[in-house]
Amino acid sequence: MAAVVFAINASHGPLGASTAAAKQWAYTFFVGAFIVQLSTRLAVRPGPAPLSIGLAIVLPTLIATGLTLALHSTKGTPRPLASTVPVVLISPPSFLGWALRARKADRLGRGPWERLGTENS
């Protein structure tokens, strides 16, 4: 994501683009894991699968978008709205894939980070 944000802000010079990219990298590195964990917890919660998976997509996407916009709205990012667009586009399908994987892993009694080969292994 940092490379995408750098490219979006490159027309404003290397300092502005580097600042925006560094902020995005730090945010993704430090906050990303917490948001993925939220998605996991929502995906495996008891209840109807469509509701759990829907919440595991929508809430983390809204949080990630809001935090990213807040991060890039602080001084140093030349194009804060444009720098937030990749998060809006990439988050929903990413969280969908992760939620489906987490739900399947939970059903198999495994963690979502484990290999999920066949159901019999």
C-alpha positions in Angstrom: 0.0 0.0 0.0 2.9 2.4 0.7 4.1 2.1 -2.9 0.6 2.9 -4.2 0.4 5.9 -1.9 3.8 7.0 -3.0 2.7 6.8 -6.7 -0.5 8.8 -6.0 1.5 11.6 -4.4 4.6 11.4 -6.6 3.5 14.5 -8.6 4.1 16.6 -5.5 7.7 15.8 -5.2 9.8 13.1 -3.5 9.4 14.6 0.0 5.6 14.7 0.0 5.3 11.3 -1.7 7.9 9.8 0.8 6.1 11.3 3.8 2.7 9.9 2.7 4.2 6.5 1.9 6.1 6.3 5.2 2.9 7.1 7.1 1.0 4.4 5.1 3.7 1.9 5.8 3.8 2.6 9.5 0.0 2.5 9.8 -0.3 -0.8 7.9 2.5 -2.4 9.9 1.3 -1.3 13.3 -2.5 -1.1 13.0 -3.2 -3.6 10.2 -2.9 -6.6 12.5 -5.5 -5.3 14.9 -8.0 -4.7 12.1 -7.4 -8.2 10.7 -7.9 -9.6 14.2 -11.2 -7.7 14.4 -12.3 -9.2 11.1 -11.4 -12.7 12.3 -13.3 -12.3 15.6 -16.4 -11.0 13.8 -16.2 -13.8 11.2 -16.2 -16.6 13.7 -18.8 -15.3 16.1 -21.8 -17.4 16.6 -24.8 -16.7 14.4 -25.8 -16.7 10.8 -22.8 -16.9 8.5 -24.0 -14.1 6.2 -24.3 -11.7 9.1 -21.0 -12.6 10.7 -19.1 -12.4 7.4 -20.9 -9.2 6.5 -19.9 -7.6 9.7 -16.3 -9.0 9.3 -16.1 -7.0 6.0 -18.0 -3.8 6.7 -16.8 -2.8 10.2 -13.0 -3.4 9.5 -13.4 -1.6 6.2 -15.0 1.4 7.8 -12.4 1.5 10.6 -9.5 1.1 8.1 -10.9 3.8 5.8 -11.5 6.2 8.7 -8.1 5.7 10.3 -6.4 6.0 6.9 -8.2 9.2 6.1 -7.4 10.6 9.5 -3.7 9.6 9.1 -3.4 11.2 5.6 -5.3 14.3 6.7 -2.5 15.3 9.0 0.2 17.5 7.7 2.5 15.9 5.1 0.3 14.1 2.7 -0.4 16.2 -0.4 -3.5 14.2 -1.6 -5.2 12.7 1.5 -8.4 11.7 -0.2 -6.7 10.1 -3.2 -4.4 8.3 -0.7 -7.4 6.8 1.0 -9.0 5.4 -2.2 -6.8 2.3 -2.4 -8.0 1.2 1.1 -11.6 1.7 0.1 -11.1 -0.5 -3.0 -8.8 -3.2 -1.6 -10.3 -3.7 1.9 -13.7 -5.2 1.1 -12.5 -8.1 -1.1 -9.5 -8.7 1.2 -11.7 -8.8 4.3 -14.1 -11.1 2.4 -11.4 -13.6 1.6 -10.0 -13.4 5.2 -13.5 -13.8 6.8 -14.3 -16.8 4.6 -10.9 -18.4 5.5 -11.3 -17.6 9.2 -14.8 -19.1 9.3 -13.6 -22.3 7.5 -10.6 -22.6 9.8 -12.8 -22.2 12.9 -15.2 -24.9 11.6 -12.1 -27.2 11.2 -10.8 -26.3 14.6 -7.7 -24.5 13.3 -6.4 -20.9 13.2 -7.0 -18.8 10.1 -3.2 -18.6 9.5 -2.8 -22.4 9.3 -2.8 -24.3 6.1 -6.4 -25.4 5.3 -5.8 -28.3 2.8 -8.5 -30.8 2.9 -11.2 -31.2 5.6 -9.9 -34.6 6.6 -6.3 -33.6 7.4 
